[in-house]
């Protein structure tokens, strides 16, 4: 139990107000999980909370009865018990009325989130049957499910998220309302949808979330390109598990440690297979360049969901490079080292392991690369360049593309091990420049300038 949050409750109660822990922190406590956030519900009005605590922020929420109390560097939401008015926009109520604890519980989304706990009396307050549903492992909307999802359309995804992360079943009437209202998720902002999807796909069993999204109809609303992977057949000799959707689902089930970028890489790695699917003259299914097409699609999807540039670029790299692993046996040492030196390589390698484990099962390239990582130092994989562009310009070569070509050739030789010292690198650069190739001969050094008189 968080002592700072408890102290807030104590102070509110000593001032004559009712005050409880509310929502997710109570749920987590009953499940034996450490709560990340502690929210407090109270009979105290926002202005009364301000009088009791020296540091109160987020006063823009006062009209809804919500403020934040700062204790040291932590903030705690303190909300007045309320009853919501009409939800005309499917997101937030047009008005609120301060109410009793029981009325406040009745306005919340799911029974497992409608619990209160008095940390002073050490007493659970349950007006909605949430404790029984927690014990039974059930996600159930409070009251009429249609009303709850009509009030806030994001609750459609929240139900999936809680069921996925808690391994709970969704109660039948609640499930029916989700399926019936799935199209309403379109009214929700991309950022809020993205945040729920992130929590679903970083759960311990993200494949369960994919199933629920798919079966409810929400998947085709929020990720239509993933829903479209149903029925995209693959060569059975390489993919005995079935179509691209089944393959993707199986891959999600094999993620060992929750990681957002890896999960998104898995989700999108074959998204380009549907638009590139072809049957060649021998009757074999082909997906030529699906990794490049998929990388572009992944970037477009994630941009639409307002992901940050770093996450987009990382996932794009995972999708773009996932087919390179089949070429590992034929790679020159320089190509292999450059592959291993990519910032995303560790994630790429894990994606490759999951990809192979979810299809043909051949992990020889994975095992080889793991061994290379274990036996080669970072300096061997990505040594500091022996020369720079300044070194070549100092020879008298004018700036231009020739400088870049020479640097590239020397770098490859360094990674291959045929050039090992700066002197050898400089000698190679001069030979290339004087060989009569694209760069042409080096010009003579410039004449020293005579100082003006």
C-alpha positions, 0 to 999 in steps of 0.5 A, a space after each residue: 500500500 502506498 503510504 503517501 496515498 494513505 496519508 491523503 485519505 487520512 487527512 481527508 477523513 480527519 477533516 470530516 470527509 469520506 475518502 477511499 482508494 478507488 478503481 484500479 488500485 483497489 482491483 490490483 490490491 485484491 489481485 495481489 499486484 502492485 498498483 502503479 497509480 493510486 486514485 482517491 475518491 472523496 466527498 470533498 469538493 475540489 475547493 475543500 481539497 485545495 484548502 487541505 493540501 498545499 500543492 494541488 494541480 490540474 485545476 482545469 479538471 475542477 468542473 468535473 470534480 478532479 484535482 491532483 494532490 502533489 506529495 514530494 514528486 508524486 501526484 495523486 488524483 483526488 476526485 469528488 464522488 459524482 454522477 455523470 450527465 449525458 455523454 453527447 460526444 461518446 467521450 466525456 459527460 457534458 456535465 456532472 453532479 456531485 453525488 454519493 459514493 454509491 452513485 459514483 460507483 454506478 457511473 464507472 465502466 466495469 465492476 472490477 473497476 468500481 470498487 472502493 477501499 478504506 485504507 484506514 478502516 481496512 475495509 472494502 466497499 463494493 456496490 457493484 459486485 466487483 469482488 465476486 467478478 474478480 474472483 470469477 475472472 469476469 469483465 462485466 459492464 456496470 449496469 446496462 452494457 450498451 449505456 456504458 459503451 455509449 457513454 464512452 466509446 473507448 470502453 470498447 477497447 478498455 474491455 479488451 485490454 482488461 480481459 487480455 491483461 488479466 486473463 479474464 472472460 468478458 461477460 456475455 451481455 457485455 461482449 454482445 454490446 462490444 460487438 454491436 458497438 464496435 464501429 463507434 470506436 471510430 469516434 475516438 482519437 488516434 492517440 487514445 486508440 494507440 494507447 489501448 492497443 499498446 497495452 493490449 499488445 504488451 500484455 503477457 499473452 498479446 495473442 488473446 488480445 488479437 483474438 478478442 479484437 478480431 472476434 469483436 469486430 474492433 480489429 477491422 475498425 482500428 487495424 484493418 490491414 491486420 484484419 485483412 491478413 485473414 485468408 492470405 495463403 502462404 506456401 505450406 512447405 514454409 508455413 504449415 501453420 496456415 495463412 498470414 493472420 494465423 502466422 502473425 497470431 502464433 508469433 505474438 504468442 511466442 514473444 517471451 518478454 513484453 516489448 512494444 517495438 518488438 510486438 509492433 514489429 511482429 504485428 506488422 512484419 508481414 502486413 505487406 503480403 496481401 498487396 504483394 501476393 502472386 502465384 508464379 508460373 510454377 504455381 508457387 505463392 510469392 510475396 516479392 518485396 513484401 518487406 519493403 511494401 510492409 515497411 511503408 504500410 507500417 509507417 503509414 499505419 503508425 503515423 496515423 495512430 500518432 506514434 513518435 518518430 523513434 518508435 515508427 523508425 524502429 518498427 519500420 527497420 524491423 519490417 524492412 530487414 526481416 527477410 535479410 536473415 535468409 541470406 546470412 550464409 551467403 553474406 560477405 563478412 563486411 555485410 554481416 558485420 554491418 547487419 549486426 551493427 544496426 541499432 535495431 539488430 537485437 530486436 531484429 534477431 528476436 523477431 527472426 527467432 519468433 518468425 522461424 519458430 512460428 513457421 518452418 522451425 529452422 533456427 540455424 541462422 538464428 543460432 549462428 548469429 547468436 554465436 557470432 554475437 557471443 564470440 565477437 566484440 563490439 569493436 570487431 563488429 563495428 570498428 572505428 573507421 580507419 580514415 575519414 573524408 578529411 584524410 582523403 581531402 588532405 590528399 588533394 582530392 576535391 570534394 564530391 561523390 568520389 570521396 564517398 566511394 573511396 571511403 565506402 571501399 576502404 570501409 568494406 576492406 576494413 570490415 573484411 579484414 584485408 585492411 587493418 591499419 590507418 597506413 594501409 587504409 590511406 594507401 588503398 585510398 590513394 591507389 583507388 584515386 590513381 587507378 584511373 577508375 571513377 575517381 580519376 587520378 589525384 591532382 597535384 598538391 596545391 602550390 603554397 600561397 605567397 603572403 601578400 605584401 
